[in-house]
Amino acid sequence: MSRIIVERILNKEIARMLVLPSHLHQLISQTINVVP
């Protein structure tokens, strides 16, 4: 039981780490587009 929970938490953290860079990239590109 506990092992499955730990694996789920790890998967969520890995997904978050993979998703964050794309969000940062979008934010940076948006700010560059807004600021001339």
Biopython code that builds the backbone (N, CA, C, O; Angstrom):
import numpy as np
from Bio.PDB.StructureBuilder import StructureBuilder

atoms = [
    (1, "MET", "N", (0.838, -1.208, 0.000)),
    (1, "MET", "CA", (0.000, 0.000, 0.000)),
    (1, "MET", "C", (0.875, 1.262, 0.000)),
    (1, "MET", "O", (0.755, 2.106, -0.888)),
    (2, "SER", "N", (1.755, 1.382, 1.002)),
    (2, "SER", "CA", (2.550, 2.602, 1.135)),
    (2, "SER", "C", (3.468, 2.780, -0.080)),
    (2, "SER", "O", (3.712, 3.904, -0.517)),
    (3, "ARG", "N", (3.978, 1.657, -0.627)),
    (3, "ARG", "CA", (4.877, 1.769, -1.769)),
    (3, "ARG", "C", (4.154, 2.377, -2.972)),
    (3, "ARG", "O", (4.727, 3.192, -3.696)),
    (4, "ILE", "N", (2.915, 1.988, -3.181)),
    (4, "ILE", "CA", (2.140, 2.536, -4.299)),
    (4, "ILE", "C", (1.946, 4.043, -4.113)),
    (4, "ILE", "O", (2.056, 4.813, -5.067)),
    (5, "ILE", "N", (1.658, 4.452, -2.878)),
    (5, "ILE", "CA", (1.466, 5.883, -2.597)),
    (5, "ILE", "C", (2.762, 6.644, -2.881)),
    (5, "ILE", "O", (2.738, 7.715, -3.489)),
    (6, "VAL", "N", (3.879, 6.093, -2.444)),
    (6, "VAL", "CA", (5.167, 6.764, -2.668)),
    (6, "VAL", "C", (5.441, 6.874, -4.160)),
    (6, "VAL", "O", (5.910, 7.911, -4.631)),
    (7, "GLU", "N", (5.150, 5.808, -4.911)),
    (7, "GLU", "CA", (5.386, 5.850, -6.358)),
    (7, "GLU", "C", (4.509, 6.906, -7.014)),
    (7, "GLU", "O", (4.954, 7.605, -7.924)),
    (8, "ARG", "N", (3.265, 7.027, -6.559)),
    (8, "ARG", "CA", (2.374, 8.051, -7.122)),
    (8, "ARG", "C", (2.922, 9.449, -6.850)),
    (8, "ARG", "O", (2.918, 10.310, -7.730)),
    (9, "ILE", "N", (3.397, 9.668, -5.609)),
    (9, "ILE", "CA", (3.947, 10.988, -5.260)),
    (9, "ILE", "C", (5.167, 11.284, -6.125)),
    (9, "ILE", "O", (5.325, 12.401, -6.620)),
    (10, "LEU", "N", (6.028, 10.286, -6.308)),
    (10, "LEU", "CA", (7.224, 10.493, -7.132)),
    (10, "LEU", "C", (6.824, 10.809, -8.567)),
    (10, "LEU", "O", (7.411, 11.694, -9.190)),
    (11, "ASN", "N", (5.834, 10.099, -9.099)),
    (11, "ASN", "CA", (5.385, 10.357, -10.469)),
    (11, "ASN", "C", (4.859, 11.779, -10.589)),
    (11, "ASN", "O", (5.133, 12.457, -11.580)),
    (12, "LYS", "N", (4.106, 12.243, -9.592)),
    (12, "LYS", "CA", (3.586, 13.607, -9.631)),
    (12, "LYS", "C", (4.733, 14.613, -9.614)),
    (12, "LYS", "O", (4.711, 15.588, -10.364)),
    (13, "GLU", "N", (5.731, 14.385, -8.767)),
    (13, "GLU", "CA", (6.854, 15.311, -8.683)),
    (13, "GLU", "C", (7.617, 15.348, -10.005)),
    (13, "GLU", "O", (7.997, 16.420, -10.476)),
    (14, "ILE", "N", (7.839, 14.171, -10.603)),
    (14, "ILE", "CA", (8.561, 14.112, -11.888)),
    (14, "ILE", "C", (7.771, 14.847, -12.959)),
    (14, "ILE", "O", (8.337, 15.609, -13.744)),
    (15, "ALA", "N", (6.453, 14.617, -12.993)),
    (15, "ALA", "CA", (5.619, 15.297, -13.985)),
    (15, "ALA", "C", (5.682, 16.807, -13.772)),
    (15, "ALA", "O", (5.744, 17.571, -14.735)),
    (16, "ARG", "N", (5.665, 17.233, -12.512)),
    (16, "ARG", "CA", (5.727, 18.670, -12.206)),
    (16, "ARG", "C", (7.055, 19.243, -12.694)),
    (16, "ARG", "O", (7.082, 20.324, -13.282)),
    (17, "MET", "N", (8.151, 18.533, -12.457)),
    (17, "MET", "CA", (9.463, 19.016, -12.893)),
    (17, "MET", "C", (9.531, 19.093, -14.415)),
    (17, "MET", "O", (10.176, 19.984, -14.967)),
    (18, "LEU", "N", (8.862, 18.153, -15.095)),
    (18, "LEU", "CA", (8.880, 18.170, -16.556)),
    (18, "LEU", "C", (7.991, 19.282, -17.095)),
    (18, "LEU", "O", (8.290, 19.873, -18.133)),
    (19, "VAL", "N", (6.890, 19.569, -16.388)),
    (19, "VAL", "CA", (5.927, 20.573, -16.870)),
    (19, "VAL", "C", (6.426, 21.988, -16.593)),
    (19, "VAL", "O", (6.194, 22.893, -17.394)),
    (20, "LEU", "N", (7.108, 22.184, -15.468)),
    (20, "LEU", "CA", (7.527, 23.535, -15.075)),
    (20, "LEU", "C", (8.368, 24.234, -16.146)),
    (20, "LEU", "O", (8.061, 25.382, -16.469)),
    (21, "PRO", "N", (9.406, 23.620, -16.715)),
    (21, "PRO", "CA", (10.223, 24.329, -17.705)),
    (21, "PRO", "C", (9.405, 24.864, -18.872)),
    (21, "PRO", "O", (9.670, 25.968, -19.347)),
    (22, "SER", "N", (8.417, 24.109, -19.348)),
    (22, "SER", "CA", (7.599, 24.586, -20.464)),
    (22, "SER", "C", (6.796, 25.802, -20.039)),
    (22, "SER", "O", (6.634, 26.740, -20.819)),
    (23, "HIS", "N", (6.281, 25.800, -18.791)),
    (23, "HIS", "CA", (5.539, 26.958, -18.301)),
    (23, "HIS", "C", (6.466, 28.176, -18.233)),
    (23, "HIS", "O", (6.090, 29.275, -18.642)),
    (24, "LEU", "N", (7.669, 27.972, -17.718)),
    (24, "LEU", "CA", (8.622, 29.079, -17.637)),
    (24, "LEU", "C", (8.942, 29.592, -19.033)),
    (24, "LEU", "O", (9.029, 30.802, -19.241)),
    (25, "HIS", "N", (9.119, 28.689, -19.990)),
    (25, "HIS", "CA", (9.426, 29.089, -21.363)),
    (25, "HIS", "C", (8.289, 29.930, -21.935)),
    (25, "HIS", "O", (8.529, 30.942, -22.594)),
    (26, "GLN", "N", (7.035, 29.503, -21.677)),
    (26, "GLN", "CA", (5.888, 30.269, -22.167)),
    (26, "GLN", "C", (5.857, 31.655, -21.528)),
    (26, "GLN", "O", (5.629, 32.653, -22.212)),
    (27, "LEU", "N", (6.086, 31.714, -20.214)),
    (27, "LEU", "CA", (6.064, 33.010, -19.524)),
    (27, "LEU", "C", (7.148, 33.928, -20.077)),
    (27, "LEU", "O", (6.900, 35.109, -20.320)),
    (28, "ILE", "N", (8.348, 33.390, -20.276)),
    (28, "ILE", "CA", (9.464, 34.207, -20.790)),
    (28, "ILE", "C", (9.128, 34.713, -22.184)),
    (28, "ILE", "O", (9.336, 35.889, -22.481)),
    (29, "SER", "N", (8.610, 33.838, -23.044)),
    (29, "SER", "CA", (8.293, 34.262, -24.413)),
    (29, "SER", "C", (7.182, 35.300, -24.405)),
    (29, "SER", "O", (7.202, 36.235, -25.206)),
    (30, "GLN", "N", (6.207, 35.145, -23.502)),
    (30, "GLN", "CA", (5.125, 36.128, -23.417)),
    (30, "GLN", "C", (5.663, 37.487, -22.983)),
    (30, "GLN", "O", (5.303, 38.513, -23.562)),
    (31, "THR", "N", (6.523, 37.498, -21.968)),
    (31, "THR", "CA", (7.051, 38.783, -21.482)),
    (31, "THR", "C", (7.917, 39.427, -22.560)),
    (31, "THR", "O", (7.916, 40.649, -22.704)),
    (32, "ILE", "N", (8.654, 38.616, -23.317)),
    (32, "ILE", "CA", (9.492, 39.171, -24.390)),
    (32, "ILE", "C", (8.591, 39.783, -25.467)),
    (32, "ILE", "O", (8.904, 40.838, -26.018)),
    (33, "ASN", "N", (7.468, 39.111, -25.765)),
    (33, "ASN", "CA", (6.545, 39.649, -26.772)),
    (33, "ASN", "C", (5.895, 40.940, -26.295)),
    (33, "ASN", "O", (5.674, 41.857, -27.086)),
    (34, "VAL", "N", (5.585, 41.014, -24.987)),
    (34, "VAL", "CA", (4.901, 42.203, -24.460)),
    (34, "VAL", "C", (5.866, 43.378, -24.400)),
    (34, "VAL", "O", (5.519, 44.486, -24.810)),
    (35, "VAL", "N", (7.074, 43.148, -23.894)),
    (35, "VAL", "CA", (8.045, 44.238, -23.749)),
    (35, "VAL", "C", (8.788, 44.417, -25.068)),
    (35, "VAL", "O", (9.416, 43.471, -25.543)),
    (36, "PRO", "N", (8.735, 45.594, -25.670)),
    (36, "PRO", "CA", (9.402, 45.821, -26.949)),
    (36, "PRO", "C", (10.925, 45.904, -26.809)),
    (36, "PRO", "O", (11.627, 46.093, -27.802)),
]
sb = StructureBuilder()
sb.init_structure("model")
sb.init_model(0)
sb.init_chain("A")
sb.init_seg("    ")
for serial, (resi, resn, name, xyz) in enumerate(atoms, 1):
    if name == "N":
        sb.init_residue(resn, " ", resi, " ")
    sb.init_atom(name, np.array(xyz, "f"), 0.0, 1.0, " ", f" {name:<3s}", serial, name[0])
structure = sb.get_structure()
